[in-house]
Amino acid sequence: MKDNDNKMEFFGGGWRQVENEDQQQTTPVIDAHYHIFPRFGTGSGPENESLPLQLWQYHIRDFTDFWRKSDGQRVKQQLLDYPSDSIHDIPDVDFRLGRYGQAELTVEGVDYYLQMYPPSLENLEATPERMVAEMDSADVDMGVLQSDHVYGSCINEYYAAAMEDYPNRFLPLAQIWELEADQPEQLERLEKAARDLGCRGLYFSVELFALNGYVDHLDDPKFEPLWQKVRELDLSVWWYLDARRQDRTAGFLQYINELNHWADRHPDIPCVLTHGLVPATIIHEIGVPDEVMSLLKRPGVHAEVLMPAKWPDYPFPEGQEMLRHWRDEVGAEKLMWGSDMPYSGGVWCTYRQSVDFIRRHCDFLSPEEKGLILGGNVARMFKF
């Protein structure tokens, strides 16, 4: 073993590498894309209790792998897709939730199931105590809680309870009803989330726009009261731009365009492009368009690094080259490592591998750059 190689130690359950003193992370390791949630379909109030199920069916419309329940035969078909962008046109397949990460459906009298999440989600929930244990096992200090509506409409309160039980482990992003983000009720909801419930930013998802036919636009002046409230509360905005439309590329580039206009008018509001800059569904077709890199070069715009979603083979050499390009183009100060746990941990790689992709690989990054990507940039955004 060379002098500069990582040393090994036995910790009781096996062997692990020990970082040399000059390689050790001096800032907290913060996962910019983490989740906790109650059982799918249970995290909403009575007025929205059926919505998460509808959103889940829409969210996974492009899944291709199903199993026939009668004989376990694998069927490679898009059984949930349909020729419309409207969520109100989703086919009636008696979509239902099961256990062990699975959902079930019935098409033309035949029952199927699909692996919607890893089998480790026995009851389709990710409790705070379980997700703290995941962080401990991977040497991660904190997680930024992204909060889409598939997890329910009462997630702000769920996050507040988790922070009370596990202080200094979670950094929650507030959820609002984006369709009515200009209305006083939603502005009050955001203020309560920030001032009373401890949310540190706003998660804004375009997927809810499916409910009204995608007539809303990110740069619409009607949302100005929201952005004024974001300024007043000193929050950042974390954008989810991947609407499940038939033409995913056109939809994504539309929102990138609108976000560029938004950034022209709101250069003082820091923001993050979540889910790895370009959706995994289309990145191998379009790469990273110039419009996206131009947006990322703006002073207040940052991006989540989520390479395991895009590349199949650990430690993702193609992803390393892409990350190197991003670092060269915009600097490590713009990039934040995220995992999308617990989905990632049973689909793409282990949780430790997700962070070790940067922590132990990506040799083109200096220790200082790794520190920024693995937590320093999030800490700065949240003013630690």
C-alpha positions in Angstrom: 0.0 0.0 0.0 1.3 3.5 -0.9 1.8 6.0 1.9 -0.9 8.2 0.4 -3.4 5.4 0.1 -6.3 5.3 2.5 -5.7 3.0 5.5 -8.0 0.3 6.6 -9.6 -0.4 9.9 -11.7 -3.2 11.3 -14.9 -1.8 13.0 -16.4 -5.0 14.3 -18.7 -5.7 11.3 -16.1 -5.7 8.6 -13.4 -3.5 7.2 -13.6 0.1 6.1 -11.2 2.8 4.7 -9.9 5.5 7.0 -9.2 8.8 5.4 -5.8 10.4 5.8 -5.6 13.5 7.8 -5.3 15.8 4.7 -8.4 14.2 3.2 -10.8 14.5 6.1 -14.0 16.5 5.6 -13.8 19.6 7.8 -17.4 20.7 7.1 -20.5 18.7 7.8 -21.6 16.2 5.1 -25.0 17.4 4.1 -27.2 15.5 1.6 -29.0 18.0 -0.5 -31.7 15.6 -1.5 -33.2 13.5 1.3 -36.6 12.3 2.3 -38.7 11.3 5.3 -42.4 10.5 4.9 -45.3 8.6 6.4 -46.8 5.7 4.4 -47.6 6.8 0.9 -51.2 8.1 0.6 -51.6 8.9 4.4 -49.8 12.2 4.7 -52.7 14.5 3.6 -55.7 16.1 5.2 -59.2 15.0 4.3 -59.5 17.6 1.4 -56.5 16.0 -0.4 -56.4 12.4 0.8 -56.9 10.9 -2.6 -54.4 13.2 -4.4 -51.1 11.4 -3.6 -52.4 8.2 -5.2 -53.3 10.0 -8.3 -50.0 11.8 -8.4 -48.1 8.6 -7.9 -49.8 7.0 -10.9 -49.0 10.1 -13.0 -45.4 10.3 -11.6 -44.5 6.8 -12.7 -46.3 6.8 -16.0 -43.1 6.0 -17.9 -42.1 2.9 -15.9 -41.5 -0.1 -18.2 -41.1 -3.1 -15.8 -44.1 -4.9 -14.4 -44.8 -8.4 -13.0 -47.9 -10.4 -13.6 -49.3 -11.4 -10.2 -50.7 -14.8 -11.3 -47.4 -16.3 -12.3 -44.7 -13.8 -11.6 -43.9 -13.3 -15.3 -42.0 -10.1 -16.0 -43.8 -7.8 -18.5 -41.8 -5.0 -20.2 -44.5 -2.5 -21.3 -45.6 1.0 -20.4 -48.8 -0.1 -18.8 -49.4 3.3 -17.1 -48.7 5.6 -20.0 -51.4 7.3 -22.1 -51.7 9.8 -24.9 -52.3 13.0 -22.9 -50.6 15.5 -20.7 -53.7 15.9 -18.4 -53.5 14.1 -15.1 -57.3 13.9 -15.3 -57.0 11.5 -18.3 -55.0 8.9 -16.5 -56.4 5.4 -17.2 -58.6 3.7 -14.5 -56.4 0.7 -13.6 -57.4 0.5 -9.9 -53.9 1.8 -9.0 -53.2 0.9 -5.4 -50.3 0.7 -3.0 -48.9 -2.5 -1.5 -45.9 -3.3 0.6 -42.1 -3.8 0.0 -41.9 -0.8 -2.3 -44.6 -2.1 -4.6 -47.7 -0.7 -6.2 -50.4 -2.8 -8.0 -52.8 -2.2 -10.9 -55.3 -4.1 -13.0 -55.3 -3.8 -16.8 -58.0 -5.6 -18.8 -58.7 -7.9 -15.9 -55.1 -8.9 -15.3 -53.4 -7.9 -12.0 -49.8 -6.6 -12.1 -47.4 -5.1 -9.7 -44.4 -2.9 -10.1 -41.3 -2.1 -8.0 -42.1 1.6 -7.3 -39.5 1.9 -4.5 -36.8 -0.4 -3.1 -38.1 -3.6 -1.3 -36.6 -2.2 2.0 -39.7 0.1 2.2 -41.8 -2.7 3.7 -44.6 -0.3 4.6 -43.9 2.4 2.0 -42.7 4.8 4.7 -39.4 6.4 5.6 -39.6 7.2 9.2 -37.3 9.9 10.7 -35.6 7.3 13.0 -34.9 5.0 10.1 -33.5 7.8 7.9 -31.3 9.1 10.8 -29.9 5.5 11.0 -29.2 5.6 7.2 -27.2 8.8 7.7 -25.3 7.4 10.6 -24.3 4.3 8.7 -23.0 6.4 5.7 -21.3 9.1 7.8 -23.7 11.8 6.7 -24.5 14.6 9.2 -27.6 16.2 7.8 -30.2 15.9 5.1 -32.1 18.6 3.1 -35.8 17.4 3.0 -37.3 17.8 -0.4 -41.0 17.7 -0.3 -43.1 16.9 -3.4 -46.8 16.3 -3.2 -46.6 12.5 -3.8 -45.6 12.4 -0.1 -48.7 14.1 1.1 -50.0 17.7 1.8 -49.2 17.8 5.5 -45.5 17.3 5.2 -44.5 20.6 6.8 -45.9 19.5 10.1 -44.3 16.0 9.7 -41.0 17.7 9.2 -41.4 19.9 12.3 -42.1 16.8 14.5 -39.0 15.1 13.1 -36.8 18.1 13.9 -38.0 18.2 17.4 -37.1 14.5 17.9 -33.8 14.7 16.0 -32.4 18.2 16.2 -29.6 19.1 13.8 -30.2 16.2 11.4 -32.8 17.6 9.0 -33.1 20.8 6.9 -36.6 20.8 5.7 -37.9 22.7 2.6 -41.5 24.1 2.9 -44.2 22.7 0.7 -47.0 24.9 -0.6 -49.8 24.4 -3.1 -48.1 25.8 -6.2 -51.3 26.2 -8.2 -52.4 28.9 -5.8 -49.0 30.2 -4.8 -50.1 33.8 -5.3 -53.0 33.5 -2.8 -52.9 34.7 0.8 -53.6 31.3 2.2 -50.4 29.9 0.6 -48.3 32.9 1.6 -49.5 32.3 5.2 -48.7 28.6 4.9 -45.1 29.5 3.8 -44.7 32.0 6.6 -45.9 29.5 9.2 -43.6 26.8 7.7 -40.6 29.1 8.0 -41.3 31.0 11.2 -43.0 28.3 13.3 -42.1 24.9 11.8 -38.4 25.5 11.0 -38.4 25.1 7.2 -35.2 26.6 5.7 -36.3 27.0 2.0 -39.1 26.6 -0.4 -39.5 23.5 -2.6 -41.4 24.5 -5.8 -42.5 21.7 -8.1 -44.0 22.1 -11.6 -45.6 18.6 -11.4 -48.7 20.0 -9.6 -49.3 22.2 -12.7 -50.6 19.0 -14.2 -53.9 19.5 -12.3 -54.7 22.6 -14.4 -53.3 21.7 -17.7 -49.9 23.3 -17.3 -51.3 26.8 -17.9 -49.1 28.4 -15.2 -45.6 29.7 -15.8 -42.7 30.2 -13.4 -42.1 33.8 -14.6 -45.8 34.8 -14.4 -46.2 38.2 -12.6 -49.1 36.7 -10.6 -46.4 34.9 -8.5 -44.7 38.1 -7.4 -46.3 38.1 -3.9 -44.7 34.7 -3.4 -41.3 35.9 -4.3 -41.7 38.9 -2.1 -42.6 36.6 0.8 -39.5 34.4 0.0 -37.3 37.6 0.2 -39.0 38.6 3.5 -38.4 35.2 5.0 -34.8 35.1 3.6 -35.4 31.7 2.0 -33.9 29.9 -1.0 -36.0 28.2 -3.7 -35.4 24.6 -4.7 -36.9 23.9 -8.2 -38.2 20.7 -9.5 -38.7 21.2 -13.3 -39.5 17.7 -14.6 -43.2 17.7 -15.4 -44.4 14.2 -16.6 -45.6 15.5 -19.9 -45.5 13.4 -23.1 -42.7 15.6 -24.5 -40.4 15.7 -21.5 -37.7 17.6 -23.3 -40.0 20.4 -24.5 -41.5 20.7 -21.1 -38.2 20.8 -19.3 -36.7 23.4 -21.7 -39.8 25.6 -21.3 -39.3 25.8 -17.6 -35.5 26.5 -18.0 -36.5 29.4 -20.3 -39.0 30.7 -17.8 -36.5 30.3 -14.9 -34.0 32.4 -16.9 -36.6 35.1 -17.1 -37.4 34.7 -13.4 -33.7 35.0 -12.5 -33.5 38.2 -14.5 -36.1 39.7 -12.2 -35.0 38.0 -8.9 -31.2 37.9 -8.9 -31.2 38.3 -5.1 -33.1 35.1 -4.4 -30.7 32.0 -4.2 -32.0 28.9 -5.8 -31.2 25.3 -6.6 -32.0 23.1 -9.6 -32.8 19.8 -8.0 -32.5 16.2 -9.3 -29.2 16.6 -11.1 -29.6 19.6 -13.4 -31.2 17.6 -16.3 -33.8 14.8 -15.7 -32.4 11.3 -16.0 -35.2 10.5 -18.5 -33.8 12.8 -21.2 -30.1 13.6 -20.3 -28.8 10.9 -22.6 -30.7 12.4 -25.5 -30.0 16.1 -25.0 -27.0 16.2 -22.7 -26.8 19.5 -20.8 -28.1 22.2 -23.1 -26.5 25.6 -23.3 -29.6 27.2 -21.8 -29.2 25.1 -18.7 -25.5 26.0 -18.2 -26.2 29.7 -18.8 -28.8 29.5 -16.0 -26.3 27.8 -13.7 -23.7 30.5 -14.4 -25.9 33.1 -12.8 -24.5 34.2 -9.4 -27.4 32.9 -7.2 -28.2 29.6 -9.1 -26.9 26.2 -7.8 -27.4 22.6 -8.9 -27.8 19.3 -7.2 -25.3 16.6 -8.3 -27.2 13.3 -8.7 -25.1 11.2 -11.0 -26.3 7.7 -9.8 -29.6 8.5 -11.4 -28.0 9.0 -14.8 -25.4 6.3 -15.1 -25.6 2.5 -14.4 -22.0 1.5 -13.4 -20.4 2.5 -10.1 -18.4 4.6 -9.6 -20.0 6.2 -12.7 -17.0 7.2 -14.9 -19.3 9.0 -17.4 -20.8 10.9 -14.5 -17.4 11.8 -13.2 -16.5 13.3 -16.6 -19.8 15.2 -16.6 -19.1 16.5 -13.1 -15.6 17.5 -14.1 -17.1 19.6 -16.9 -19.6 21.2 -14.6 -16.8 22.1 -12.1 -14.7 23.6 -14.9 -17.6 25.6 -16.3 -19.2 27.0 -13.2 -16.9 26.1 -10.2 -17.4 23.7 -7.3 -19.1 26.5 -5.4 -22.3 26.0 -7.4 -22.7 22.2 -6.9 -24.4 20.2 -4.1 -24.3 16.5 -3.6 -27.7 14.8 -3.3 -28.7 11.2 -3.0 -32.6 11.0 -3.3 -32.6 8.5 -0.4 -34.4 6.2 0.3 -35.2 5.6 -3.4 -31.5 5.6 -4.5 -30.3 3.2 -1.8 -32.0 0.2 -3.3 -32.1 1.1 -7.0 -28.9 2.8 -8.0 -26.3 2.0 -5.4 -25.9 1.9 -1.6 -26.2 5.1 0.4 -22.5 4.9 1.3 -21.6 4.5 -2.3 -23.7 7.5 -3.2 -21.6 9.8 -1.0 -18.3 7.9 -1.6 -18.8 8.5 -5.4 -17.5 12.0 -4.5 -15.8 11.4 -1.2 -13.5 8.6 -2.4 -13.6 8.9 -6.2 -13.7 12.0 -8.4 -9.9 12.4 -8.0 -10.0 15.6 -10.1 -11.7 17.4 -7.2 -9.4 18.9 -4.6 -10.2 18.2 -0.9 -11.6 21.7 -0.7 -13.8 21.2 -3.7 -15.1 17.9 -2.2 -15.9 19.7 1.0 -17.9 22.3 -0.8 -19.9 19.8 -2.9 -20.5 17.5 0.1 -21.9 20.1 2.4 -20.1 23.4 2.4 -22.3 24.9 -0.2 -25.5 23.9 1.5 -24.2 25.2 4.8 -23.4 28.5 3.2 -26.8 28.8 1.6 -28.5 28.1 4.9 -26.1 30.5 6.7 -24.6 28.1 9.1 
